[in-house]
């Protein structure tokens, strides 16, 4: 617990607020002296045709769940 202090996070926050820092809209993890930028990826997913099929049901989502969670071909979220 000695390495998990709020001061370690505060130093990153203060830097991010400084006018020289160009970072914007990013997510960071800070733990035990390790500072890391985190990036998210988005799966290609499943597209439900709202015009033709109307609102998706729970069954529609369940039937296409493998597509929803398939990270093959995923793209970084920007």
PDB file of N, CA, C and O in Angstrom:
ATOM      1  N   UNK A   1       0.810  -1.188   0.000  1.00  0.00           N
ATOM      2  CA  UNK A   1       0.000   0.000   0.000  1.00  0.00           C
ATOM      3  C   UNK A   1       0.865   1.267   0.000  1.00  0.00           C
ATOM      4  O   UNK A   1       0.400   2.338  -0.390  1.00  0.00           O
ATOM      5  N   UNK A   2       2.120   1.141   0.437  1.00  0.00           N
ATOM      6  CA  UNK A   2       2.994   2.313   0.458  1.00  0.00           C
ATOM      7  C   UNK A   2       3.239   2.868  -0.940  1.00  0.00           C
ATOM      8  O   UNK A   2       3.569   4.043  -1.096  1.00  0.00           O
ATOM      9  N   UNK A   3       3.077   2.027  -1.953  1.00  0.00           N
ATOM     10  CA  UNK A   3       3.343   2.465  -3.323  1.00  0.00           C
ATOM     11  C   UNK A   3       2.081   2.943  -4.039  1.00  0.00           C
ATOM     12  O   UNK A   3       2.136   3.336  -5.204  1.00  0.00           O
ATOM     13  N   UNK A   4       0.955   2.910  -3.349  1.00  0.00           N
ATOM     14  CA  UNK A   4      -0.305   3.339  -3.950  1.00  0.00           C
ATOM     15  C   UNK A   4      -0.797   4.600  -3.241  1.00  0.00           C
ATOM     16  O   UNK A   4      -1.749   4.562  -2.461  1.00  0.00           O
ATOM     17  N   UNK A   5      -0.139   5.698  -3.525  1.00  0.00           N
ATOM     18  CA  UNK A   5      -0.468   6.967  -2.875  1.00  0.00           C
ATOM     19  C   UNK A   5      -1.116   7.925  -3.861  1.00  0.00           C
ATOM     20  O   UNK A   5      -0.788   7.931  -5.047  1.00  0.00           O
ATOM     21  N   UNK A   6      -2.029   8.724  -3.362  1.00  0.00           N
ATOM     22  CA  UNK A   6      -2.698   9.711  -4.200  1.00  0.00           C
ATOM     23  C   UNK A   6      -1.702  10.725  -4.782  1.00  0.00           C
ATOM     24  O   UNK A   6      -1.947  11.284  -5.851  1.00  0.00           O
ATOM     25  N   UNK A   7      -0.605  10.961  -4.100  1.00  0.00           N
ATOM     26  CA  UNK A   7       0.410  11.897  -4.601  1.00  0.00           C
ATOM     27  C   UNK A   7       0.973  11.443  -5.946  1.00  0.00           C
ATOM     28  O   UNK A   7       1.337  12.273  -6.779  1.00  0.00           O
ATOM     29  N   UNK A   8       1.047  10.144  -6.159  1.00  0.00           N
ATOM     30  CA  UNK A   8       1.561   9.625  -7.426  1.00  0.00           C
ATOM     31  C   UNK A   8       0.615   9.958  -8.568  1.00  0.00           C
ATOM     32  O   UNK A   8       1.056  10.257  -9.677  1.00  0.00           O
ATOM     33  N   UNK A   9      -0.678   9.907  -8.301  1.00  0.00           N
ATOM     34  CA  UNK A   9      -1.676  10.260  -9.306  1.00  0.00           C
ATOM     35  C   UNK A   9      -1.709  11.769  -9.499  1.00  0.00           C
ATOM     36  O   UNK A   9      -1.820  12.254 -10.625  1.00  0.00           O
ATOM     37  N   UNK A  10      -1.614  12.502  -8.409  1.00  0.00           N
ATOM     38  CA  UNK A  10      -1.680  13.963  -8.476  1.00  0.00           C
ATOM     39  C   UNK A  10      -0.575  14.535  -9.353  1.00  0.00           C
ATOM     40  O   UNK A  10      -0.803  15.514 -10.065  1.00  0.00           O
ATOM     41  N   UNK A  11       0.612  13.947  -9.317  1.00  0.00           N
ATOM     42  CA  UNK A  11       1.698  14.478 -10.142  1.00  0.00           C
ATOM     43  C   UNK A  11       1.379  14.338 -11.631  1.00  0.00           C
ATOM     44  O   UNK A  11       1.735  15.214 -12.419  1.00  0.00           O
ATOM     45  N   UNK A  12       0.718  13.257 -12.026  1.00  0.00           N
ATOM     46  CA  UNK A  12       0.293  13.104 -13.420  1.00  0.00           C
ATOM     47  C   UNK A  12      -0.783  14.130 -13.756  1.00  0.00           C
ATOM     48  O   UNK A  12      -0.731  14.758 -14.813  1.00  0.00           O
ATOM     49  N   UNK A  13      -1.745  14.303 -12.876  1.00  0.00           N
ATOM     50  CA  UNK A  13      -2.830  15.258 -13.117  1.00  0.00           C
ATOM     51  C   UNK A  13      -2.280  16.675 -13.263  1.00  0.00           C
ATOM     52  O   UNK A  13      -2.700  17.417 -14.151  1.00  0.00           O
ATOM     53  N   UNK A  14      -1.355  17.045 -12.407  1.00  0.00           N
ATOM     54  CA  UNK A  14      -0.762  18.389 -12.492  1.00  0.00           C
ATOM     55  C   UNK A  14      -0.025  18.550 -13.810  1.00  0.00           C
ATOM     56  O   UNK A  14      -0.134  19.595 -14.452  1.00  0.00           O
ATOM     57  N   UNK A  15       0.723  17.536 -14.226  1.00  0.00           N
ATOM     58  CA  UNK A  15       1.409  17.631 -15.519  1.00  0.00           C
ATOM     59  C   UNK A  15       0.408  17.778 -16.660  1.00  0.00           C
ATOM     60  O   UNK A  15       0.606  18.596 -17.558  1.00  0.00           O
ATOM     61  N   UNK A  16      -0.666  16.989 -16.630  1.00  0.00           N
ATOM     62  CA  UNK A  16      -1.667  17.065 -17.694  1.00  0.00           C
ATOM     63  C   UNK A  16      -2.321  18.447 -17.771  1.00  0.00           C
ATOM     64  O   UNK A  16      -2.785  18.855 -18.836  1.00  0.00           O
ATOM     65  N   UNK A  17      -2.358  19.156 -16.664  1.00  0.00           N
ATOM     66  CA  UNK A  17      -2.951  20.498 -16.627  1.00  0.00           C
ATOM     67  C   UNK A  17      -1.977  21.580 -17.074  1.00  0.00           C
ATOM     68  O   UNK A  17      -2.389  22.715 -17.314  1.00  0.00           O
ATOM     69  N   UNK A  18      -0.705  21.252 -17.188  1.00  0.00           N
ATOM     70  CA  UNK A  18       0.306  22.249 -17.540  1.00  0.00           C
ATOM     71  C   UNK A  18       0.172  22.657 -19.005  1.00  0.00           C
ATOM     72  O   UNK A  18      -0.152  21.828 -19.856  1.00  0.00           O
ATOM     73  N   UNK A  19       0.415  23.907 -19.292  1.00  0.00           N
ATOM     74  CA  UNK A  19       0.263  24.430 -20.657  1.00  0.00           C
ATOM     75  C   UNK A  19       1.204  23.773 -21.663  1.00  0.00           C
ATOM     76  O   UNK A  19       0.917  23.785 -22.860  1.00  0.00           O
ATOM     77  N   UNK A  20       2.302  23.210 -21.215  1.00  0.00           N
ATOM     78  CA  UNK A  20       3.239  22.560 -22.141  1.00  0.00           C
ATOM     79  C   UNK A  20       2.782  21.156 -22.554  1.00  0.00           C
ATOM     80  O   UNK A  20       3.305  20.596 -23.517  1.00  0.00           O
ATOM     81  N   UNK A  21       1.817  20.589 -21.837  1.00  0.00           N
ATOM     82  CA  UNK A  21       1.341  19.239 -22.134  1.00  0.00           C
ATOM     83  C   UNK A  21       0.311  19.309 -23.263  1.00  0.00           C
ATOM     84  O   UNK A  21      -0.684  20.025 -23.158  1.00  0.00           O
ATOM     85  N   UNK A  22       0.552  18.571 -24.332  1.00  0.00           N
ATOM     86  CA  UNK A  22      -0.334  18.564 -25.499  1.00  0.00           C
ATOM     87  C   UNK A  22      -1.346  17.417 -25.483  1.00  0.00           C
ATOM     88  O   UNK A  22      -2.174  17.311 -26.389  1.00  0.00           O
ATOM     89  N   UNK A  23      -1.287  16.571 -24.475  1.00  0.00           N
ATOM     90  CA  UNK A  23      -2.186  15.420 -24.379  1.00  0.00           C
ATOM     91  C   UNK A  23      -3.612  15.895 -24.123  1.00  0.00           C
ATOM     92  O   UNK A  23      -3.834  16.808 -23.328  1.00  0.00           O
ATOM     93  N   UNK A  24      -4.581  15.269 -24.799  1.00  0.00           N
ATOM     94  CA  UNK A  24      -5.971  15.678 -24.634  1.00  0.00           C
ATOM     95  C   UNK A  24      -6.888  14.490 -24.906  1.00  0.00           C
ATOM     96  O   UNK A  24      -6.743  13.818 -25.927  1.00  0.00           O
ATOM     97  N   UNK A  25      -7.819  14.229 -24.013  1.00  0.00           N
ATOM     98  CA  UNK A  25      -8.799  13.178 -24.223  1.00  0.00           C
ATOM     99  C   UNK A  25      -8.281  11.770 -24.025  1.00  0.00           C
ATOM    100  O   UNK A  25      -8.899  10.815 -24.495  1.00  0.00           O
ATOM    101  N   UNK A  26      -7.171  11.620 -23.346  1.00  0.00           N
ATOM    102  CA  UNK A  26      -6.570  10.294 -23.150  1.00  0.00           C
ATOM    103  C   UNK A  26      -6.943   9.718 -21.791  1.00  0.00           C
ATOM    104  O   UNK A  26      -7.384  10.433 -20.892  1.00  0.00           O
ATOM    105  N   UNK A  27      -6.756   8.413 -21.665  1.00  0.00           N
ATOM    106  CA  UNK A  27      -6.978   7.704 -20.408  1.00  0.00           C
ATOM    107  C   UNK A  27      -5.639   7.143 -19.960  1.00  0.00           C
ATOM    108  O   UNK A  27      -4.879   6.605 -20.765  1.00  0.00           O
ATOM    109  N   UNK A  28      -5.356   7.272 -18.664  1.00  0.00           N
ATOM    110  CA  UNK A  28      -4.095   6.796 -18.108  1.00  0.00           C
ATOM    111  C   UNK A  28      -4.352   5.882 -16.920  1.00  0.00           C
ATOM    112  O   UNK A  28      -5.334   6.042 -16.196  1.00  0.00           O
ATOM    113  N   UNK A  29      -3.455   4.924 -16.733  1.00  0.00           N
ATOM    114  CA  UNK A  29      -3.423   4.107 -15.525  1.00  0.00           C
ATOM    115  C   UNK A  29      -2.191   4.515 -14.749  1.00  0.00           C
ATOM    116  O   UNK A  29      -1.116   4.700 -15.320  1.00  0.00           O
ATOM    117  N   UNK A  30      -2.352   4.655 -13.442  1.00  0.00           N
ATOM    118  CA  UNK A  30      -1.223   4.972 -12.568  1.00  0.00           C
ATOM    119  C   UNK A  30      -1.312   4.031 -11.376  1.00  0.00           C
ATOM    120  O   UNK A  30      -2.321   3.993 -10.673  1.00  0.00           O
ATOM    121  N   UNK A  31      -0.239   3.271 -11.159  1.00  0.00           N
ATOM    122  CA  UNK A  31      -0.247   2.339 -10.044  1.00  0.00           C
ATOM    123  C   UNK A  31       1.177   1.970  -9.679  1.00  0.00           C
ATOM    124  O   UNK A  31       1.947   1.526 -10.531  1.00  0.00           O
ATOM    125  N   UNK A  32       1.528   2.150  -8.423  1.00  0.00           N
ATOM    126  CA  UNK A  32       2.822   1.718  -7.930  1.00  0.00           C
ATOM    127  C   UNK A  32       3.998   2.325  -8.671  1.00  0.00           C
ATOM    128  O   UNK A  32       5.023   1.665  -8.842  1.00  0.00           O
ATOM    129  N   UNK A  33       3.875   3.565  -9.114  1.00  0.00           N
ATOM    130  CA  UNK A  33       4.958   4.241  -9.816  1.00  0.00           C
ATOM    131  C   UNK A  33       4.979   3.989 -11.313  1.00  0.00           C
ATOM    132  O   UNK A  33       5.874   4.481 -12.001  1.00  0.00           O
ATOM    133  N   UNK A  34       4.023   3.242 -11.836  1.00  0.00           N
ATOM    134  CA  UNK A  34       3.942   2.962 -13.267  1.00  0.00           C
ATOM    135  C   UNK A  34       2.878   3.881 -13.867  1.00  0.00           C
ATOM    136  O   UNK A  34       1.743   3.936 -13.393  1.00  0.00           O
ATOM    137  N   UNK A  35       3.269   4.598 -14.917  1.00  0.00           N
ATOM    138  CA  UNK A  35       2.365   5.511 -15.613  1.00  0.00           C
ATOM    139  C   UNK A  35       2.180   4.988 -17.029  1.00  0.00           C
ATOM    140  O   UNK A  35       3.152   4.814 -17.764  1.00  0.00           O
ATOM    141  N   UNK A  36       0.918   4.734 -17.414  1.00  0.00           N
ATOM    142  CA  UNK A  36       0.665   4.138 -18.723  1.00  0.00           C
ATOM    143  C   UNK A  36      -0.537   4.779 -19.391  1.00  0.00           C
ATOM    144  O   UNK A  36      -1.578   4.983 -18.766  1.00  0.00           O
ATOM    145  N   UNK A  37      -0.382   5.095 -20.674  1.00  0.00           N
ATOM    146  CA  UNK A  37      -1.512   5.532 -21.471  1.00  0.00           C
ATOM    147  C   UNK A  37      -2.278   4.287 -21.899  1.00  0.00           C
ATOM    148  O   UNK A  37      -1.670   3.282 -22.268  1.00  0.00           O
ATOM    149  N   UNK A  38      -3.605   4.345 -21.851  1.00  0.00           N
ATOM    150  CA  UNK A  38      -4.461   3.238 -22.220  1.00  0.00           C
ATOM    151  C   UNK A  38      -5.189   3.614 -23.498  1.00  0.00           C
ATOM    152  O   UNK A  38      -5.693   4.730 -23.628  1.00  0.00           O
ATOM    153  N   UNK A  39      -5.243   2.685 -24.437  1.00  0.00           N
ATOM    154  CA  UNK A  39      -6.004   2.909 -25.658  1.00  0.00           C
ATOM    155  C   UNK A  39      -7.059   1.836 -25.780  1.00  0.00           C
ATOM    156  O   UNK A  39      -6.846   0.687 -25.391  1.00  0.00           O
ATOM    157  N   UNK A  40      -8.174   2.210 -26.312  1.00  0.00           N
ATOM    158  CA  UNK A  40      -9.291   1.287 -26.485  1.00  0.00           C
ATOM    159  C   UNK A  40      -9.390   0.849 -27.935  1.00  0.00           C
ATOM    160  O   UNK A  40      -9.039   1.591 -28.853  1.00  0.00           O
ATOM    161  N   UNK A  41      -9.869  -0.353 -28.118  1.00  0.00           N
ATOM    162  CA  UNK A  41     -10.105  -0.874 -29.462  1.00  0.00           C
ATOM    163  C   UNK A  41     -11.592  -1.196 -29.593  1.00  0.00           C
ATOM    164  O   UNK A  41     -12.242  -1.590 -28.624  1.00  0.00           O
ATOM    165  N   UNK A  42     -12.116  -1.023 -30.796  1.00  0.00           N
ATOM    166  CA  UNK A  42     -13.523  -1.278 -31.064  1.00  0.00           C
ATOM    167  C   UNK A  42     -13.653  -2.440 -32.042  1.00  0.00           C
ATOM    168  O   UNK A  42     -13.040  -2.435 -33.110  1.00  0.00           O
ATOM    169  N   UNK A  43     -14.457  -3.435 -31.669  1.00  0.00           N
ATOM    170  CA  UNK A  43     -14.719  -4.563 -32.560  1.00  0.00           C
ATOM    171  C   UNK A  43     -15.538  -4.086 -33.757  1.00  0.00           C
ATOM    172  O   UNK A  43     -16.193  -3.046 -33.695  1.00  0.00           O
ATOM    173  N   UNK A  44     -15.497  -4.846 -34.836  1.00  0.00           N
ATOM    174  CA  UNK A  44     -16.334  -4.529 -35.988  1.00  0.00           C
ATOM    175  C   UNK A  44     -17.804  -4.652 -35.586  1.00  0.00           C
ATOM    176  O   UNK A  44     -18.633  -3.831 -35.978  1.00  0.00           O
ATOM    177  N   UNK A  45     -18.112  -5.668 -34.814  1.00  0.00           N
ATOM    178  CA  UNK A  45     -19.429  -5.789 -34.202  1.00  0.00           C
ATOM    179  C   UNK A  45     -20.537  -6.268 -35.122  1.00  0.00           C
ATOM    180  O   UNK A  45     -20.299  -6.740 -36.234  1.00  0.00           O
ATOM    181  N   UNK A  46     -21.745  -6.130 -34.623  1.00  0.00           N
ATOM    182  CA  UNK A  46     -22.964  -6.546 -35.307  1.00  0.00           C
ATOM    183  C   UNK A  46     -23.795  -5.299 -35.590  1.00  0.00           C
ATOM    184  O   UNK A  46     -23.945  -4.447 -34.714  1.00  0.00           O
ATOM    185  N   UNK A  47     -24.328  -5.180 -36.780  1.00  0.00           N
ATOM    186  CA  UNK A  47     -25.202  -4.069 -37.131  1.00  0.00           C
ATOM    187  C   UNK A  47     -26.607  -4.599 -37.361  1.00  0.00           C
ATOM    188  O   UNK A  47     -26.827  -5.463 -38.209  1.00  0.00           O
ATOM    189  N   UNK A  48     -27.541  -4.077 -36.606  1.00  0.00           N
ATOM    190  CA  UNK A  48     -28.943  -4.459 -36.735  1.00  0.00           C
ATOM    191  C   UNK A  48     -29.620  -3.448 -37.656  1.00  0.00           C
ATOM    192  O   UNK A  48     -29.485  -2.242 -37.447  1.00  0.00           O
ATOM    193  N   UNK A  49     -30.327  -3.907 -38.646  1.00  0.00           N
ATOM    194  CA  UNK A  49     -31.008  -3.031 -39.604  1.00  0.00           C
ATOM    195  C   UNK A  49     -32.291  -2.493 -38.970  1.00  0.00           C
ATOM    196  O   UNK A  49     -33.319  -3.170 -38.984  1.00  0.00           O
ATOM    197  N   UNK A  50     -32.238  -1.301 -38.425  1.00  0.00           N
ATOM    198  CA  UNK A  50     -33.376  -0.721 -37.718  1.00  0.00           C
ATOM    199  C   UNK A  50     -34.538  -0.406 -38.660  1.00  0.00           C
ATOM    200  O   UNK A  50     -35.702  -0.526 -38.277  1.00  0.00           O
ATOM    201  N   UNK A  51     -34.222  -0.004 -39.893  1.00  0.00           N
ATOM    202  CA  UNK A  51     -35.293   0.332 -40.841  1.00  0.00           C
ATOM    203  C   UNK A  51     -36.083  -0.904 -41.249  1.00  0.00           C
ATOM    204  O   UNK A  51     -37.313  -0.872 -41.278  1.00  0.00           O
ATOM    205  N   UNK A  52     -35.394  -1.983 -41.562  1.00  0.00           N
ATOM    206  CA  UNK A  52     -36.051  -3.200 -42.048  1.00  0.00           C
ATOM    207  C   UNK A  52     -36.577  -4.079 -40.918  1.00  0.00           C
ATOM    208  O   UNK A  52     -37.671  -4.635 -41.019  1.00  0.00           O
ATOM    209  N   UNK A  53     -35.799  -4.206 -39.840  1.00  0.00           N
ATOM    210  CA  UNK A  53     -36.138  -5.181 -38.794  1.00  0.00           C
ATOM    211  C   UNK A  53     -36.715  -4.545 -37.532  1.00  0.00           C
ATOM    212  O   UNK A  53     -37.161  -5.259 -36.634  1.00  0.00           O
ATOM    213  N   UNK A  54     -36.713  -3.224 -37.449  1.00  0.00           N
ATOM    214  CA  UNK A  54     -37.227  -2.562 -36.246  1.00  0.00           C
ATOM    215  C   UNK A  54     -36.245  -2.663 -35.091  1.00  0.00           C
ATOM    216  O   UNK A  54     -35.071  -2.980 -35.278  1.00  0.00           O
ATOM    217  N   UNK A  55     -36.740  -2.390 -33.911  1.00  0.00           N
ATOM    218  CA  UNK A  55     -35.878  -2.413 -32.721  1.00  0.00           C
ATOM    219  C   UNK A  55     -35.331  -3.820 -32.488  1.00  0.00           C
ATOM    220  O   UNK A  55     -36.053  -4.805 -32.640  1.00  0.00           O
ATOM    221  N   UNK A  56     -34.043  -3.910 -32.115  1.00  0.00           N
ATOM    222  CA  UNK A  56     -33.460  -5.225 -31.845  1.00  0.00           C
ATOM    223  C   UNK A  56     -34.013  -5.799 -30.536  1.00  0.00           C
ATOM    224  O   UNK A  56     -34.220  -5.074 -29.562  1.00  0.00           O
ATOM    225  N   UNK A  57     -34.241  -7.075 -30.534  1.00  0.00           N
ATOM    226  CA  UNK A  57     -34.689  -7.763 -29.320  1.00  0.00           C
ATOM    227  C   UNK A  57     -33.471  -8.320 -28.587  1.00  0.00           C
ATOM    228  O   UNK A  57     -32.357  -8.330 -29.110  1.00  0.00           O
ATOM    229  N   UNK A  58     -33.709  -8.769 -27.395  1.00  0.00           N
ATOM    230  CA  UNK A  58     -32.651  -9.451 -26.637  1.00  0.00           C
ATOM    231  C   UNK A  58     -32.179 -10.666 -27.429  1.00  0.00           C
ATOM    232  O   UNK A  58     -30.987 -10.974 -27.454  1.00  0.00           O
ATOM    233  N   UNK A  59     -33.110 -11.348 -28.069  1.00  0.00           N
ATOM    234  CA  UNK A  59     -32.767 -12.527 -28.864  1.00  0.00           C
ATOM    235  C   UNK A  59     -31.882 -12.164 -30.062  1.00  0.00           C
ATOM    236  O   UNK A  59     -30.981 -12.921 -30.422  1.00  0.00           O
ATOM    237  N   UNK A  60     -32.144 -10.999 -30.677  1.00  0.00           N
ATOM    238  CA  UNK A  60     -31.295 -10.532 -31.784  1.00  0.00           C
ATOM    239  C   UNK A  60     -29.861 -10.332 -31.311  1.00  0.00           C
ATOM    240  O   UNK A  60     -28.910 -10.770 -31.958  1.00  0.00           O
ATOM    241  N   UNK A  61     -29.726  -9.669 -30.180  1.00  0.00           N
ATOM    242  CA  UNK A  61     -28.385  -9.434 -29.628  1.00  0.00           C
ATOM    243  C   UNK A  61     -27.721 -10.762 -29.284  1.00  0.00           C
ATOM    244  O   UNK A  61     -26.561 -10.984 -29.633  1.00  0.00           O
ATOM    245  N   UNK A  62     -28.447 -11.643 -28.604  1.00  0.00           N
ATOM    246  CA  UNK A  62     -27.890 -12.941 -28.211  1.00  0.00           C
ATOM    247  C   UNK A  62     -27.481 -13.757 -29.431  1.00  0.00           C
ATOM    248  O   UNK A  62     -26.434 -14.406 -29.422  1.00  0.00           O
ATOM    249  N   UNK A  63     -28.296 -13.729 -30.476  1.00  0.00           N
ATOM    250  CA  UNK A  63     -28.002 -14.511 -31.679  1.00  0.00           C
ATOM    251  C   UNK A  63     -26.757 -14.007 -32.406  1.00  0.00           C
ATOM    252  O   UNK A  63     -26.129 -14.756 -33.154  1.00  0.00           O
ATOM    253  N   UNK A  64     -26.406 -12.757 -32.192  1.00  0.00           N
ATOM    254  CA  UNK A  64     -25.266 -12.150 -32.877  1.00  0.00           C
ATOM    255  C   UNK A  64     -24.120 -11.817 -31.929  1.00  0.00           C
ATOM    256  O   UNK A  64     -23.217 -11.058 -32.281  1.00  0.00           O
ATOM    257  N   UNK A  65     -24.161 -12.387 -30.724  1.00  0.00           N
ATOM    258  CA  UNK A  65     -23.188 -12.047 -29.694  1.00  0.00           C
ATOM    259  C   UNK A  65     -21.745 -12.313 -30.130  1.00  0.00           C
ATOM    260  O   UNK A  65     -20.851 -11.536 -29.795  1.00  0.00           O
ATOM    261  N   UNK A  66     -21.509 -13.385 -30.862  1.00  0.00           N
ATOM    262  CA  UNK A  66     -20.148 -13.686 -31.315  1.00  0.00           C
ATOM    263  C   UNK A  66     -19.590 -12.545 -32.159  1.00  0.00           C
ATOM    264  O   UNK A  66     -18.400 -12.243 -32.069  1.00  0.00           O
ATOM    265  N   UNK A  67     -20.423 -11.909 -32.974  1.00  0.00           N
ATOM    266  CA  UNK A  67     -19.983 -10.751 -33.767  1.00  0.00           C
ATOM    267  C   UNK A  67     -19.732  -9.537 -32.881  1.00  0.00           C
ATOM    268  O   UNK A  67     -18.783  -8.785 -33.104  1.00  0.00           O
ATOM    269  N   UNK A  68     -20.580  -9.349 -31.880  1.00  0.00           N
ATOM    270  CA  UNK A  68     -20.446  -8.209 -30.979  1.00  0.00           C
ATOM    271  C   UNK A  68     -19.083  -8.221 -30.294  1.00  0.00           C
ATOM    272  O   UNK A  68     -18.444  -7.177 -30.163  1.00  0.00           O
ATOM    273  N   UNK A  69     -18.637  -9.388 -29.861  1.00  0.00           N
ATOM    274  CA  UNK A  69     -17.414  -9.474 -29.055  1.00  0.00           C
ATOM    275  C   UNK A  69     -16.167  -9.881 -29.831  1.00  0.00           C
ATOM    276  O   UNK A  69     -15.077  -9.913 -29.258  1.00  0.00           O
ATOM    277  N   UNK A  70     -16.296 -10.192 -31.110  1.00  0.00           N
ATOM    278  CA  UNK A  70     -15.157 -10.637 -31.917  1.00  0.00           C
ATOM    279  C   UNK A  70     -14.173  -9.490 -32.136  1.00  0.00           C
ATOM    280  O   UNK A  70     -14.502  -8.505 -32.796  1.00  0.00           O
ATOM    281  N   UNK A  71     -12.970  -9.618 -31.585  1.00  0.00           N
ATOM    282  CA  UNK A  71     -11.975  -8.550 -31.690  1.00  0.00           C
ATOM    283  C   UNK A  71     -11.039  -8.731 -32.877  1.00  0.00           C
ATOM    284  O   UNK A  71     -10.121  -7.930 -33.057  1.00  0.00           O
ATOM    285  N   UNK A  72     -11.248  -9.762 -33.690  1.00  0.00           N
ATOM    286  CA  UNK A  72     -10.453  -9.901 -34.919  1.00  0.00           C
ATOM    287  C   UNK A  72     -10.800  -8.731 -35.840  1.00  0.00           C
ATOM    288  O   UNK A  72     -11.972  -8.482 -36.123  1.00  0.00           O
ATOM    289  N   UNK A  73      -9.794  -8.032 -36.293  1.00  0.00           N
ATOM    290  CA  UNK A  73     -10.006  -6.877 -37.151  1.00  0.00           C
ATOM    291  C   UNK A  73     -10.426  -5.630 -36.393  1.00  0.00           C
ATOM    292  O   UNK A  73     -10.873  -4.654 -36.995  1.00  0.00           O
ATOM    293  N   UNK A  74     -10.286  -5.657 -35.082  1.00  0.00           N
ATOM    294  CA  UNK A  74     -10.668  -4.492 -34.269  1.00  0.00           C
ATOM    295  C   UNK A  74      -9.823  -3.283 -34.649  1.00  0.00           C
ATOM    296  O   UNK A  74      -8.683  -3.416 -35.093  1.00  0.00           O
ATOM    297  N   UNK A  75     -10.403  -2.110 -34.465  1.00  0.00           N
ATOM    298  CA  UNK A  75      -9.714  -0.856 -34.772  1.00  0.00           C
ATOM    299  C   UNK A  75      -9.554  -0.043 -33.502  1.00  0.00           C
ATOM    300  O   UNK A  75     -10.419  -0.053 -32.626  1.00  0.00           O
ATOM    301  N   UNK A  76      -8.433   0.662 -33.414  1.00  0.00           N
ATOM    302  CA  UNK A  76      -8.202   1.543 -32.279  1.00  0.00           C
ATOM    303  C   UNK A  76      -9.238   2.665 -32.295  1.00  0.00           C
ATOM    304  O   UNK A  76      -9.541   3.222 -33.350  1.00  0.00           O
ATOM    305  N   UNK A  77      -9.776   2.993 -31.127  1.00  0.00           N
ATOM    306  CA  UNK A  77     -10.737   4.086 -31.008  1.00  0.00           C
ATOM    307  C   UNK A  77      -9.959   5.374 -30.902  1.00  0.00           C
ATOM    308  O   UNK A  77      -9.049   5.493 -30.082  1.00  0.00           O
ATOM    309  N   UNK A  78     -10.307   6.328 -31.718  1.00  0.00           N
ATOM    310  CA  UNK A  78      -9.620   7.623 -31.711  1.00  0.00           C
ATOM    311  C   UNK A  78     -10.555   8.699 -31.276  1.00  0.00           C
ATOM    312  O   UNK A  78     -10.165   9.864 -31.205  1.00  0.00           O
TER     313      UNK A  78
END
